[in-house]
Amino acid sequence: EKNLDRIAAWRAICPDLVIRSTFIAGFPGETEDEFSALLQFMEEAQIDRAGCFAYSPVEGATANELDHPVPESLREERRSRFMALAEEQSSRRLRRLVDQRIRVLVDHVTPEGGIGRSAADAPEIDGIVKILPPSKPSKRFRVGEFVRATVLETQGHDLIVEV
């Protein structure tokens, strides 16, 4: 509950806050009830960008000696369930940005427009911001430049914007 209260307080202070985290599914001893509690936390916390990996033994790690290892197939099944929820949440939270103006850092320019990222996007990890070709010469953009753009739509983890 403390974590949920903390997240709510942060979002009250900064409504545009984007929260990201990474989780482990199938740690030795993890029960179905504990995993269900993690999914419930995800639903309540509305983490914007979440990743999950299935636990795997690491040579020399103390966790290898813990009782009740979770079978590999169940670890992977839990990871998959977690990621389905995380992806649905991420898409829903991105859709809130449609019709909003955001600041975009231009990473690449082509005749078809450009590719950039918002302040919430980690390079090579998150989705991209697809910038449509400018409608006027005065709205051209260059690599390394910040531009203000209107979000027109979402496509999975990506935003489609117009300068």
DSSP file (Angstrom, degrees, kcal/mol; ACC not computed):
  #  RESIDUE AA STRUCTURE BP1 BP2  ACC     N-H-->O    O-->H-N    N-H-->O    O-->H-N    TCO  KAPPA ALPHA  PHI   PSI    X-CA   Y-CA   Z-CA
    1    1 A E     >        0   0    0      0, 0.0     4,-2.6     0, 0.0     5,-0.2   0.000 360.0 360.0 360.0 -36.1    0.0    0.0    0.0
    2    2 A K  H  >  +     0   0    0      1,-0.2     4,-2.6     2,-0.2     5,-0.2   0.915 360.0  50.6 -59.0 -41.7    2.9    2.4    0.7
    3    3 A N  H  > S+     0   0    0      2,-0.2     4,-2.5     1,-0.2    -1,-0.2   0.913 110.6  48.2 -63.9 -41.5    4.1    2.1   -2.8
    4    4 A L  H  > S+     0   0    0      2,-0.2     4,-2.4     1,-0.2    -1,-0.2   0.907 112.6  48.9 -65.0 -40.8    0.6    2.8   -4.3
    5    5 A D  H  X S+     0   0    0     -4,-2.6     4,-2.3     2,-0.2    -2,-0.2   0.907 111.4  50.2 -63.1 -41.4    0.2    5.8   -2.0
    6    6 A R  H  X S+     0   0    0     -4,-2.6     4,-2.4    -5,-0.2    -2,-0.2   0.919 110.6  48.6 -63.7 -44.6    3.7    7.1   -3.0
    7    7 A I  H  X S+     0   0    0     -4,-2.5     4,-2.5     1,-0.2    -1,-0.2   0.916 111.0  50.8 -62.4 -43.2    2.9    6.7   -6.7
    8    8 A A  H  X S+     0   0    0     -4,-2.4     4,-1.8     1,-0.2    -1,-0.2   0.898 110.6  49.6 -61.5 -40.4   -0.5    8.5   -6.3
    9    9 A A  H  X S+     0   0    0     -4,-2.3     4,-1.8     2,-0.2    -2,-0.2   0.917 110.6  49.7 -65.5 -43.0    1.4   11.4   -4.5
   10   10 A W  H  X S+     0   0    0     -4,-2.4     4,-2.8     1,-0.2    -2,-0.2   0.923 111.4  48.6 -60.7 -44.4    3.9   11.6   -7.2
   11   11 A R  H  < S+     0   0    0     -4,-2.5    -1,-0.2     1,-0.2    -2,-0.2   0.816 107.3  55.6 -69.0 -29.1    1.2   11.7   -9.9
   12   12 A A  H  < S+     0   0    0     -4,-1.8    -1,-0.2    -5,-0.2    -2,-0.2   0.881 114.1  41.0 -67.1 -36.8   -0.7   14.4   -8.0
   13   13 A I  H  < S+     0   0    0     -4,-1.8    -2,-0.2     1,-0.3    -1,-0.2   0.883 133.1  21.1 -75.3 -40.6    2.5   16.6   -8.0
   14   14 A C    ><  -     0   0    0     -4,-2.8     3,-2.2    -5,-0.2    -1,-0.3  -0.783  64.4-175.7-134.5  87.5    3.4   15.7  -11.6
   15   15 A P  T 3  S+     0   0    0      0, 0.0    -1,-0.1     0, 0.0    -4,-0.1   0.747  85.8  56.2 -58.4 -24.6    0.5   14.5  -13.7
   16   16 A D  T 3  S+     0   0    0      2,-0.1    -5,-0.1    -5,-0.0    -2,-0.0   0.370  78.3 135.8 -88.8   5.9    2.8   13.9  -16.7
   17   17 A L    <   -     0   0    0     -3,-2.2     2,-0.5    -6,-0.2   103,-0.0  -0.249  42.3-154.6 -56.4 136.2    5.0   11.6  -14.7
   18   18 A V        -     0   0    0     29,-0.0     2,-0.5    30,-0.0    29,-0.1  -0.976   8.2-159.4-115.4 122.9    6.0    8.3  -16.5
   19   19 A I        -     0   0    0     -2,-0.5    30,-2.2    27,-0.2    29,-0.9  -0.873  10.9-178.9-107.0 132.0    6.9    5.5  -14.2
   20   20 A R  E     +a   49   0A   0     -2,-0.5     2,-0.3    28,-0.2    30,-0.2  -0.947   7.6 158.7-127.3 149.8    9.0    2.5  -15.4
   21   21 A S  E     -a   50   0A   0     28,-1.9    30,-2.0    -2,-0.4     2,-0.4  -0.980  28.5-133.6-160.5 164.4   10.1   -0.6  -13.6
   22   22 A T  E     -a   51   0A   0     -2,-0.3     2,-0.3    28,-0.2    30,-0.2  -0.978  22.5-167.7-126.9 141.1   11.3   -4.1  -14.3
   23   23 A F  E     -a   52   0A   0     28,-2.1    30,-2.1    -2,-0.4     2,-0.4  -0.832  16.9-132.2-127.1 161.3   10.1   -7.2  -12.5
   24   24 A I  E     -a   53   0A   0     -2,-0.3     2,-0.4    28,-0.2     3,-0.3  -0.958  17.8-158.4-113.3 132.0   11.1  -10.9  -12.1
   25   25 A A  E    S+a   54   0A   0     28,-2.3    30,-3.1    -2,-0.4    54,-0.1  -0.916  71.8  20.4-108.2 137.4    8.5  -13.6  -12.5
   26   26 A G  S    S+     0   0    0     -2,-0.4    44,-0.5     1,-0.2    -1,-0.2   0.759  71.0 172.9  83.6  25.8    9.1  -17.1  -11.0
   27   27 A F    >   -     0   0    0     -3,-0.3     3,-2.7     1,-0.1    -1,-0.2  -0.393  54.0 -77.5 -60.5 145.0   11.7  -16.3   -8.3
   28   28 A P  T 3  S+     0   0    0      0, 0.0    -1,-0.1     0, 0.0    40,-0.1  -0.176 121.5  17.6 -50.2 130.5   12.2  -19.4   -6.2
   29   29 A G  T 3  S+     0   0    0     39,-2.8     2,-0.2     1,-0.3    39,-0.1   0.293  85.8 146.7  90.5  -9.2    9.4  -19.9   -3.7
   30   30 A E    <   -     0   0    0     -3,-2.7    -1,-0.3    38,-0.2     2,-0.2  -0.423  34.0-153.9 -64.3 128.6    7.0  -17.5   -5.6
   31   31 A T     >  -     0   0    0     -2,-0.2     4,-2.3    -3,-0.1     5,-0.2  -0.540  27.9-110.5 -97.1 166.9    3.4  -18.7   -5.2
   32   32 A E  H  > S+     0   0    0      1,-0.2     4,-2.7     2,-0.2     5,-0.2   0.879 120.7  54.6 -63.0 -36.9    0.5  -18.2   -7.5
   33   33 A D  H  > S+     0   0    0      2,-0.2     4,-2.0     1,-0.2    -1,-0.2   0.908 108.4  47.9 -63.3 -41.8   -1.0  -15.9   -4.9
   34   34 A E  H  > S+     0   0    0      2,-0.2     4,-1.7     1,-0.2    -2,-0.2   0.910 112.5  48.6 -65.6 -41.1    2.1  -13.8   -4.7
   35   35 A F  H  X S+     0   0    0     -4,-2.3     4,-2.1     1,-0.2    -2,-0.2   0.911 109.9  52.0 -65.3 -40.6    2.2  -13.6   -8.5
   36   36 A S  H  X S+     0   0    0     -4,-2.7     4,-2.3     1,-0.2    -1,-0.2   0.872 106.6  54.4 -61.3 -36.9   -1.5  -12.6   -8.5
   37   37 A A  H  X S+     0   0    0     -4,-2.0     4,-2.5     2,-0.2    -1,-0.2   0.874 106.1  52.6 -64.5 -36.6   -0.7   -9.9   -6.0
   38   38 A L  H  X S+     0   0    0     -4,-1.7     4,-2.5     2,-0.2    -2,-0.2   0.926 109.6  47.9 -63.8 -44.5    2.0   -8.5   -8.4
   39   39 A L  H  X S+     0   0    0     -4,-2.1     4,-2.2     2,-0.2    -2,-0.2   0.896 111.3  51.2 -63.1 -39.0   -0.6   -8.4  -11.2
   40   40 A Q  H  X S+     0   0    0     -4,-2.3     4,-2.3     2,-0.2    -2,-0.2   0.915 109.1  50.9 -63.3 -42.7   -3.0   -6.6   -8.9
   41   41 A F  H  X S+     0   0    0     -4,-2.5     4,-3.3     1,-0.2     5,-0.3   0.928 108.8  51.9 -58.8 -45.7   -0.3   -4.1   -8.0
   42   42 A M  H  X>S+     0   0    0     -4,-2.5     4,-1.9     1,-0.2     5,-0.6   0.912 110.0  48.7 -58.3 -43.4    0.4   -3.5  -11.7
   43   43 A E  H  <5S+     0   0    0     -4,-2.2    -1,-0.2     1,-0.2    -2,-0.2   0.901 117.4  40.7 -64.4 -40.9   -3.3   -2.8  -12.3
   44   44 A E  H  <5S+     0   0    0     -4,-2.3    -2,-0.2     1,-0.2    -1,-0.2   0.882 117.5  46.2 -76.2 -38.4   -3.6   -0.4   -9.4
   45   45 A A  H  <5S-     0   0    0     -4,-3.3    -2,-0.2    -5,-0.2    -1,-0.2   0.765  89.8-148.4 -77.0 -25.5   -0.2    1.4   -9.9
   46   46 A Q  T  <5 -     0   0    0     -4,-1.9   -27,-0.2    -5,-0.3     2,-0.2   0.953  15.7-158.2  53.3  54.4   -0.7    1.8  -13.7
   47   47 A I      < -     0   0    0     -5,-0.6     3,-0.2     1,-0.1    -1,-0.2  -0.458   5.9-148.9 -62.5 129.6    3.0    1.6  -14.4
   48   48 A D  S    S+     0   0    0    -29,-0.9     2,-0.5     1,-0.3   -28,-0.2   0.919  81.8  19.7 -71.1 -45.3    3.6    3.3  -17.7
   49   49 A R  E    S+a   20   0A   0    -30,-2.2   -28,-1.9    40,-0.0     2,-0.4  -0.940  77.0 166.6-132.5 108.1    6.5    1.2  -18.9
   50   50 A A  E     -a   21   0A   0     -2,-0.5     2,-0.3    -3,-0.2   -28,-0.2  -0.960  12.1-172.7-127.4 142.5    7.1   -2.2  -17.3
   51   51 A G  E     -a   22   0A   0    -30,-2.0   -28,-2.1    -2,-0.4     2,-0.3  -0.864   3.9-167.7-124.2 162.9    9.3   -5.1  -18.3
   52   52 A C  E     -a   23   0A   0     -2,-0.3     2,-0.4   -30,-0.2   -28,-0.2  -0.990   4.2-167.9-150.7 140.2    9.5   -8.5  -16.8
   53   53 A F  E     -a   24   0A   0    -30,-2.1   -28,-2.3    -2,-0.3     2,-0.3  -0.970  30.1-111.5-127.4 150.9   11.9  -11.4  -17.2
   54   54 A A  E     -a   25   0A   0     -2,-0.4   -28,-0.2   -30,-0.2    22,-0.1  -0.607  43.3-104.5 -76.8 134.2   11.5  -15.0  -16.0
   55   55 A Y        -     0   0    0    -30,-3.1    -1,-0.1    -2,-0.3    20,-0.1  -0.285  42.6-177.4 -55.9 139.2   13.9  -15.8  -13.2
   56   56 A S        -     0   0    0     -3,-0.1     8,-0.1    19,-0.0   -29,-0.0  -0.994  32.2-101.9-139.7 140.2   16.8  -17.9  -14.3
   57   57 A P        -     0   0    0      0, 0.0     2,-0.4     0, 0.0     0, 0.0  -0.276  32.1-154.8 -60.3 141.1   19.6  -19.4  -12.1
   58   58 A V    >   -     0   0    0      3,-0.0     3,-2.6     0, 0.0     6,-0.2  -0.974  31.1 -98.0-119.0 132.4   22.8  -17.5  -12.2
   59   59 A E  T 3  S+     0   0    0     -2,-0.4     3,-0.1     1,-0.3     0, 0.0  -0.216 107.4   8.2 -52.5 126.8   26.0  -19.3  -11.3
   60   60 A G  T 3  S+     0   0    0      1,-0.3    -1,-0.3     2,-0.1     2,-0.2   0.370  91.8 141.3  85.6  -4.1   27.0  -18.7   -7.7
   61   61 A A    X   -     0   0    0     -3,-2.6     3,-1.3     1,-0.1     4,-0.3  -0.501  54.0-137.8 -76.1 138.9   23.8  -16.9   -6.8
   62   62 A T  G >  S+     0   0    0      1,-0.3     3,-2.1    -2,-0.2     4,-0.3   0.828 100.3  70.1 -61.0 -33.3   22.3  -17.6   -3.3
   63   63 A A  G >  S+     0   0    0      1,-0.3     3,-1.4     2,-0.2    -1,-0.3   0.758  83.6  71.3 -59.1 -24.3   18.9  -17.8   -4.8
   64   64 A N  G <  S+     0   0    0     -3,-1.3    -1,-0.3     1,-0.3    -2,-0.2   0.773  97.2  51.0 -62.1 -24.5   19.9  -21.0   -6.5
   65   65 A E  G <  S+     0   0    0     -3,-2.1    -1,-0.3    -4,-0.3    -2,-0.2   0.480  84.8 115.1 -93.3  -4.1   19.8  -22.7   -3.1
   66   66 A L    <   -     0   0    0     -3,-1.4   -37,-0.1    -4,-0.3     2,-0.0  -0.310  69.6-107.8 -68.8 151.1   16.3  -21.5   -2.1
   67   67 A D  S    S+     0   0    0      1,-0.2    -1,-0.1   -39,-0.1    -2,-0.0  -0.297  90.2  29.6 -72.8 160.6   13.5  -24.0   -1.6
   68   68 A H  S    S-     0   0    0    -40,-0.1   -39,-2.8     1,-0.1    -1,-0.2   0.930  73.2-158.7  59.6  57.5   10.6  -24.5   -4.0
   69   69 A P        -     0   0    0      0, 0.0    -1,-0.1     0, 0.0   -42,-0.1  -0.392  19.6-120.5 -62.4 143.8   12.1  -23.5   -7.4
   70   70 A V        -     0   0    0    -44,-0.5     5,-0.1     1,-0.1   -39,-0.0  -0.738  33.1-106.4 -86.0 130.0    9.4  -22.5   -9.9
   71   71 A P    >>  -     0   0    0      0, 0.0     4,-2.5     0, 0.0     3,-0.5  -0.221  26.1-118.6 -57.0 145.7    9.4  -24.8  -13.0
   72   72 A E  H 3> S+     0   0    0      1,-0.2     4,-2.4     2,-0.2     5,-0.2   0.874 112.9  54.0 -55.0 -42.2   10.8  -23.1  -16.1
   73   73 A S  H 3> S+     0   0    0      1,-0.2     4,-2.0     2,-0.2    -1,-0.2   0.874 111.0  46.2 -63.4 -36.2    7.6  -23.4  -18.0
   74   74 A L  H <> S+     0   0    0     -3,-0.5     4,-2.5     2,-0.2    -1,-0.2   0.871 109.5  54.4 -73.5 -37.4    5.6  -21.7  -15.2
   75   75 A R  H  X S+     0   0    0     -4,-2.5     4,-2.2     1,-0.2    -2,-0.2   0.940 112.5  44.0 -58.5 -46.0    8.2  -19.0  -14.9
   76   76 A E  H  X S+     0   0    0     -4,-2.4     4,-2.4     2,-0.2    -2,-0.2   0.882 111.5  53.0 -68.0 -38.7    7.8  -18.2  -18.6
   77   77 A E  H  X S+     0   0    0     -4,-2.0     4,-2.2    -5,-0.2    -1,-0.2   0.905 110.8  47.3 -63.6 -41.2    4.0  -18.5  -18.5
   78   78 A R  H  X S+     0   0    0     -4,-2.5     4,-2.6     2,-0.2    -2,-0.2   0.902 110.5  51.9 -66.9 -40.7    4.0  -15.9  -15.6
   79   79 A R  H  X S+     0   0    0     -4,-2.2     4,-2.7    -5,-0.2    -2,-0.2   0.923 110.3  49.5 -59.6 -43.4    6.3  -13.6  -17.5
   80   80 A S  H  X S+     0   0    0     -4,-2.4     4,-2.1     2,-0.2    -2,-0.2   0.908 111.0  48.5 -63.8 -43.2    4.1  -13.8  -20.5
   81   81 A R  H  X S+     0   0    0     -4,-2.2     4,-1.8     2,-0.2    -1,-0.2   0.915 112.5  49.5 -62.6 -43.0    0.9  -13.0  -18.4
   82   82 A F  H  X S+     0   0    0     -4,-2.6     4,-2.8     1,-0.2    -2,-0.2   0.944 110.8  48.9 -60.5 -48.4    2.7  -10.1  -16.8
   83   83 A M  H  X S+     0   0    0     -4,-2.7     4,-2.7     1,-0.2     5,-0.2   0.845 106.5  56.3 -65.6 -33.9    3.9   -8.7  -20.2
   84   84 A A  H  X S+     0   0    0     -4,-2.1     4,-1.8     2,-0.2    -1,-0.2   0.931 112.5  42.5 -61.5 -44.1    0.4   -9.0  -21.7
   85   85 A L  H  X S+     0   0    0     -4,-1.8     4,-2.5     2,-0.2    -2,-0.2   0.930 114.4  50.8 -66.1 -45.5   -0.9   -6.8  -18.8
   86   86 A A  H  X S+     0   0    0     -4,-2.8     4,-2.6     1,-0.2    -2,-0.2   0.895 110.9  48.4 -61.3 -41.4    2.0   -4.4  -19.0
   87   87 A E  H  X S+     0   0    0     -4,-2.7     4,-2.3     2,-0.2    -1,-0.2   0.890 111.2  49.8 -67.8 -39.1    1.6   -3.9  -22.8
   88   88 A E  H  X S+     0   0    0     -4,-1.8     4,-2.2    -5,-0.2    -2,-0.2   0.921 113.6  46.6 -64.8 -43.0   -2.1   -3.3  -22.5
   89   89 A Q  H  X S+     0   0    0     -4,-2.5     4,-2.6     2,-0.2     5,-0.2   0.921 111.4  51.0 -64.0 -44.8   -1.5   -0.7  -19.7
   90   90 A S  H  X S+     0   0    0     -4,-2.6     4,-2.2     1,-0.2    -2,-0.2   0.921 111.2  48.0 -60.5 -44.9    1.3    1.0  -21.6
   91   91 A S  H  X S+     0   0    0     -4,-2.3     4,-2.1     2,-0.2    -1,-0.2   0.914 112.0  49.7 -62.5 -42.9   -0.9    1.3  -24.7
   92   92 A R  H  X S+     0   0    0     -4,-2.2     4,-0.7     1,-0.2    -2,-0.2   0.914 111.6  48.1 -63.2 -42.4   -3.8    2.7  -22.7
   93   93 A R  H >< S+     0   0    0     -4,-2.6     3,-0.6     1,-0.2     4,-0.3   0.864 110.2  52.5 -68.6 -34.8   -1.6    5.3  -21.0
   94   94 A L  H >< S+     0   0    0     -4,-2.2     3,-2.2     1,-0.2     4,-0.3   0.884  99.7  63.0 -65.4 -37.7   -0.1    6.3  -24.4
   95   95 A R  H >< S+     0   0    0     -4,-2.1     3,-1.3     1,-0.3    -1,-0.2   0.743  88.1  71.4 -61.6 -21.6   -3.6    6.8  -25.8
   96   96 A R  T << S+     0   0    0     -4,-0.7    -1,-0.3    -3,-0.6    -2,-0.2   0.742  90.4  62.2 -62.7 -21.3   -4.1    9.6  -23.2
   97   97 A L  T X  S+     0   0    0     -3,-2.2     3,-2.6    -4,-0.3    54,-0.4   0.615  71.7 120.0 -83.3 -12.7   -1.6   11.7  -25.2
   98   98 A V  T <  S+     0   0    0     -3,-1.3    54,-0.2    -4,-0.3     3,-0.1  -0.316  84.9  13.1 -58.0 133.2   -3.8   11.8  -28.4
   99   99 A D  T 3  S+     0   0    0     52,-3.2    -1,-0.3     1,-0.3     2,-0.2   0.418 105.0 117.9  76.4   3.4   -4.6   15.5  -29.2
  100  100 A Q    <   -     0   0    0     -3,-2.6    51,-2.7    51,-0.2     2,-0.5  -0.649  66.1-122.7 -94.6 155.9   -1.9   16.7  -26.7
  101  101 A R  E     +B  150   0B   0     -2,-0.2     2,-0.3    49,-0.2    49,-0.2  -0.855  35.5 178.9 -97.0 132.7    1.2   18.7  -27.6
  102  102 A I  E     -B  149   0B   0     47,-3.0    47,-2.7    -2,-0.5     2,-0.5  -0.888  31.6-112.4-130.2 161.5    4.5   17.1  -26.6
  103  103 A R  E     -B  148   0B   0     -2,-0.3    16,-0.5    45,-0.2     2,-0.4  -0.826  35.9-167.8 -94.1 129.8    8.1   18.0  -26.9
  104  104 A V  E     -B  147   0B   0     43,-3.0    43,-2.6    -2,-0.5     2,-0.6  -0.968  18.4-143.5-124.9 132.7   10.0   15.6  -29.3
  105  105 A L  E     -BC 146 117B   0     12,-2.9    12,-1.7    -2,-0.4     2,-0.5  -0.859  26.9-131.6 -91.0 121.8   13.8   15.2  -29.8
  106  106 A V  E     + C   0 116B   0     39,-2.8    38,-3.2    -2,-0.6    10,-0.3  -0.636  33.2 169.0 -79.5 122.0   14.4   14.5  -33.5
  107  107 A D  E     +     0   0B   0      8,-2.8     2,-0.3    -2,-0.5     9,-0.2   0.715  65.6  13.4-101.0 -29.0   16.7   11.5  -33.9
  108  108 A H  E     - C   0 115B   0      7,-2.0     7,-2.6    34,-0.1     2,-0.4  -0.994  60.3-156.5-154.0 139.4   16.4   10.8  -37.6
  109  109 A V  E     + C   0 114B   0     -2,-0.3     5,-0.3     5,-0.2    34,-0.1  -0.977  18.6 163.9-123.9 135.1   15.0   12.7  -40.7
  110  110 A T  E >   - C   0 113B   0      3,-3.1     3,-1.8    -2,-0.4    -2,-0.0  -0.862  54.5 -98.6-135.3 170.3   13.8   11.2  -43.9
  111  111 A P  T 3  S+     0   0    0      0, 0.0     3,-0.1     0, 0.0    -1,-0.0   0.779 124.6  58.4 -60.9 -23.8   11.7   12.3  -46.9
  112  112 A E  T 3  S-     0   0    0      1,-0.1     2,-0.4    20,-0.1    -3,-0.0   0.378 126.2 -91.5 -86.2   4.6    8.8   10.5  -45.2
  113  113 A G  E <   -C  110   0B   0     -3,-1.8    -3,-3.1    19,-0.2     2,-0.3  -0.983  56.1 -73.2 127.2-129.1    9.2   12.5  -42.0
  114  114 A G  E     -CD 109 131B   0     17,-2.4    17,-3.1    -2,-0.4     2,-0.4  -0.973  21.1-121.8-161.7 173.5   11.3   11.7  -39.0
  115  115 A I  E     +CD 108 130B   0     -7,-2.6    -8,-2.8    -2,-0.3    -7,-2.0  -0.987  40.4 145.9-126.0 135.9   11.8    9.6  -36.0
  116  116 A G  E     -CD 106 129B   0     13,-2.5    13,-2.6    -2,-0.4     2,-0.3  -0.790  32.8-123.5-148.5-167.5   12.2   11.0  -32.5
  117  117 A R  E     -C  105   0B   0    -12,-1.7   -12,-2.9    -2,-0.2     2,-0.1  -0.995  14.0-130.1-149.0 152.2   11.4   10.4  -28.9
  118  118 A S    >   -     0   0    0     -2,-0.3     3,-1.6   -14,-0.2   -14,-0.1  -0.367  43.5 -93.0 -90.1 176.2    9.7   12.2  -26.1
  119  119 A A  T 3  S+     0   0    0    -16,-0.5   -15,-0.1     1,-0.3    -1,-0.1   0.734 126.7  56.2 -61.9 -21.2   11.1   12.8  -22.6
  120  120 A A  T 3  S+     0   0    0      2,-0.0     2,-0.6  -103,-0.0    -1,-0.3   0.530  89.1  93.0 -88.2  -6.9    9.5    9.5  -21.5
  121  121 A D    <   -     0   0    0     -3,-1.6     8,-0.0     5,-0.1     7,-0.0  -0.788  61.3-152.2-101.0 122.8   11.2    7.4  -24.1
  122  122 A A    >>  -     0   0    0     -2,-0.6     4,-2.2     1,-0.1     3,-1.8  -0.762  35.5-105.4 -85.6 131.2   14.5    5.6  -23.5
  123  123 A P  T 34 S+     0   0    0      0, 0.0    -1,-0.1     0, 0.0     4,-0.1  -0.288  99.0   2.0 -58.5 138.2   16.4    5.1  -26.7
  124  124 A E  T 34 S+     0   0    0      2,-0.2     3,-0.1     1,-0.2     4,-0.1   0.485 128.4  65.5  65.6   5.2   16.4    1.5  -28.1
  125  125 A I  T <4 S+     0   0    0     -3,-1.8    -1,-0.2     2,-0.2     2,-0.1   0.705  96.3  41.8-117.1 -50.2   14.1    0.4  -25.2
  126  126 A D  S  < S-     0   0    0     -4,-2.2    -2,-0.2     1,-0.2    -5,-0.1  -0.232  94.2 -78.5 -93.2-178.2   10.8    2.1  -25.7
  127  127 A G        -     0   0    0     30,-0.4     2,-0.3     1,-0.1    -1,-0.2   0.004  48.8-115.1 -66.7-176.7    8.6    2.9  -28.7
  128  128 A I        -     0   0    0    -11,-0.1    31,-2.2    -4,-0.1     2,-0.6  -0.741  10.9-120.0-119.2 167.8    9.4    5.7  -31.0
  129  129 A V  E     -De 116 159B   0    -13,-2.6   -13,-2.5    -2,-0.3     2,-0.6  -0.955  25.9-151.8-108.5 113.1    7.7    9.0  -32.0
  130  130 A K  E     -De 115 160B   0     29,-3.3    31,-3.0    -2,-0.6     2,-0.6  -0.773   9.2-154.0 -87.8 120.2    7.0    8.9  -35.8
  131  131 A I  E     -De 114 161B   0    -17,-3.1   -17,-2.4    -2,-0.6    31,-0.2  -0.848  11.6-134.4 -99.3 120.1    7.0   12.5  -37.1
  132  132 A L        -     0   0    0     29,-2.7    31,-0.4    -2,-0.6   -19,-0.2  -0.315  38.5 -84.2 -67.4 154.8    4.9   13.0  -40.2
  133  133 A P        -     0   0    0      0, 0.0    -1,-0.1     0, 0.0   -21,-0.1  -0.320  56.7 -98.3 -58.5 141.9    6.5   15.1  -43.1
  134  134 A P        -     0   0    0      0, 0.0     6,-0.1     0, 0.0    28,-0.0  -0.346  20.9-146.7 -65.2 142.0    6.0   18.8  -42.5
  135  135 A S  S    S+     0   0    0      1,-0.1     5,-0.0    -3,-0.1     3,-0.0   0.704  85.0  37.4 -80.2 -20.3    3.1   20.4  -44.3
  136  136 A K  S >  S-     0   0    0      1,-0.1     3,-2.1     0, 0.0    -1,-0.1  -0.973  80.6-124.7-131.8 145.2    5.0   23.7  -44.7
  137  137 A P  G >  S+     0   0    0      0, 0.0     3,-1.5     0, 0.0    -1,-0.1   0.822 110.5  64.2 -55.9 -30.5    8.6   24.4  -45.4
  138  138 A S  G 3  S+     0   0    0      1,-0.3    -3,-0.0    -3,-0.0     0, 0.0   0.625  96.3  58.8 -70.5 -10.7    8.7   26.5  -42.3
  139  139 A K  G <  S+     0   0    0     -3,-2.1    -1,-0.3     2,-0.1    24,-0.1   0.198  75.5 131.4-104.2  16.5    8.0   23.5  -40.1
  140  140 A R    <   -     0   0    0     -3,-1.5     2,-0.3    -6,-0.1    -5,-0.0  -0.270  40.4-155.9 -65.6 157.1   11.0   21.5  -41.2
  141  141 A F        -     0   0    0      6,-0.0     2,-0.3     4,-0.0    -2,-0.1  -0.924   4.6-146.1-136.6 159.2   13.1   19.9  -38.5
  142  142 A R    >   -     0   0    0     -2,-0.3     3,-2.0     4,-0.0   -36,-0.3  -0.875  35.0 -86.0-126.2 156.0   16.7   18.7  -38.0
  143  143 A V  T 3  S+     0   0    0     -2,-0.3   -36,-0.2     1,-0.3     3,-0.1  -0.360 116.1  23.6 -58.0 135.3   18.4   15.9  -36.1
  144  144 A G  T 3  S+     0   0    0    -38,-3.2     2,-0.3     1,-0.3    -1,-0.3   0.310  96.9 122.0  89.7  -8.1   19.1   17.0  -32.6
  145  145 A E    <   -     0   0    0     -3,-2.0   -39,-2.8   -39,-0.2     2,-0.5  -0.625  59.1-133.7 -89.4 144.6   16.4   19.6  -32.6
  146  146 A F  E     -B  105   0B   0     -2,-0.3     2,-0.3   -41,-0.2   -41,-0.2  -0.841  29.2-176.6 -92.1 133.4   13.5   19.7  -30.1
  147  147 A V  E     -B  104   0B   0    -43,-2.6   -43,-3.0    -2,-0.5     2,-0.5  -0.940  27.2-124.8-128.5 152.7   10.1   20.3  -31.7
  148  148 A R  E     +B  103   0B   0     -2,-0.3     2,-0.3   -45,-0.2   -45,-0.2  -0.847  40.0 176.2 -93.1 130.8    6.6   20.7  -30.4
  149  149 A A  E     -B  102   0B   0    -47,-2.7   -47,-3.0    -2,-0.5     2,-0.5  -0.965  30.3-125.5-139.0 152.3    4.2   18.2  -32.0
  150  150 A T  E     -BF 101 162B   0     12,-2.8    12,-1.9    -2,-0.3     2,-0.5  -0.847  28.0-126.3 -97.6 129.8    0.6   17.2  -31.7
  151  151 A V  E     + F   0 161B   0    -51,-2.7   -52,-3.2    -2,-0.5    10,-0.2  -0.650  29.7 176.6 -76.8 120.6    0.0   13.5  -31.1
  152  152 A L  E     -     0   0B   0      8,-3.1     2,-0.3    -2,-0.5    -1,-0.2   0.828  59.5 -27.1 -92.4 -39.0   -2.4   12.3  -33.8
  153  153 A E  E     - F   0 160B   0      7,-1.3     7,-2.8   -55,-0.1     2,-0.3  -0.970  55.4-114.3-164.0 172.8   -2.6    8.6  -32.8
  154  154 A T  E     - F   0 159B   0     -2,-0.3     2,-0.3     5,-0.2     5,-0.2  -0.908  12.6-167.2-117.8 151.0   -0.8    5.6  -31.3
  155  155 A Q  E >   - F   0 158B   0      3,-2.4     3,-2.2    -2,-0.3     2,-0.4  -0.836  65.8 -63.0-135.1  96.4    0.4    2.5  -32.9
  156  156 A G  T 3  S-     0   0    0     -2,-0.3   -62,-0.1     1,-0.3   -29,-0.0  -0.499 122.3 -11.5  63.1-117.4    1.3   -0.1  -30.2
  157  157 A H  T 3  S+     0   0    0     -2,-0.4   -30,-0.4    -3,-0.1    -1,-0.3   0.394 123.1  89.8 -92.7   1.9    4.1    1.5  -28.3
  158  158 A D  E <   - F   0 155B   0     -3,-2.2    -3,-2.4   -31,-0.2     2,-0.4  -0.666  63.6-142.7-104.1 154.8    4.7    4.3  -30.8
  159  159 A L  E     -eF 129 154B   0    -31,-2.2   -29,-3.3    -2,-0.2     2,-0.5  -0.909   7.0-148.5-110.8 142.9    3.2    7.8  -31.2
  160  160 A I  E     +eF 130 153B   0     -7,-2.8    -8,-3.1    -2,-0.4    -7,-1.3  -0.962  29.1 177.9-109.3 123.3    2.4    9.4  -34.5
  161  161 A V  E     -eF 131 151B   0    -31,-3.0   -29,-2.7    -2,-0.5     2,-0.4  -0.831  25.4-147.8-129.1 163.0    2.8   13.2  -34.4
  162  162 A E  E       F   0 150B   0    -12,-1.9   -12,-2.8    -2,-0.3   -31,-0.1  -0.999 360.0 360.0-130.4 131.7    2.6   16.2  -36.6
  163  163 A V              0   0    0     -2,-0.4   -15,-0.1   -31,-0.4    -1,-0.1   0.456 360.0 360.0 -80.2 360.0    4.8   19.3  -36.1
